[in-house]
């Protein structure tokens, strides 16, 4: 351990000359044990502009044919009343040379059995008339049915189509499977004859008509009440009022219901 006199001299020197380095012996307790700092050079990241000058596509644009999150909504009845011009859609049977040759060969050698296909992921507004009009480019559509909700009548986005020839149905299933139509990738599969349910075509080839349930409920609610319906409503409301009086009496609360009695109001309405 360093003597006290040497420590005192070192302290006085450092106080009087703060900028001057003071040499301390190796065995002194003031010997610095702090390691030398290591300098690390950090490269600043380059700032990339949101829109490049060489870019031809803006950020808010999207590929044509693909729907965005805003467009891909589950409420399909928003487009139920819109008329989709099927004639403006691309015709696969005419544009694709391979499919065209297959269809010509199938029409020259038609089969006796009819073919049934399943179509899923149908776009909004693409219903019975539109589907039949579009698939008629391949061949004659004999029956068609789109699955709908029994209560609301909304489309479930899948249906079944029957062609007069099984060979044509097979070509349609191979061509339209994973086909991009109106922003939706279609799913199309051939259904074997033995797996076609006998009740599959119940309600097929019928014009679907929307049921105005809001108008029906409004009309039912606003229709004039008979004396019998008023009596039943009075009885039901009085029973509820007596039940509330009983619960209040159990907890020791006294309340007069005469001013707001249901019976008084209903008698006034009935008269």
Secondary structure, 3 states (H helix, E strand, C coil): CCCHHHHHHHHHHHHHCCCCCCCCCCCCCCCCCCCCCCCCCCCCCCCCCCCCCCCCCCCCCCCCCCCCCCCCCCCHHHHCCCCCCHHHCCCHHHHCHHHHHHHHHHHHCCCCCCEEEEEECCCCCCCHHHHHHHHCCCCCEEEEEEEECCCCCCEEEEEEEEECCHHHHHHHHHHHCCCEECCEECEEEEECHHHCCCCCCCCCCCCCCCCCHHHHHHHHHHCCCCHHHHHHHHHHHHHHHHHHHHHHHHCCCCCCCHHHCHHHHHHHHHC
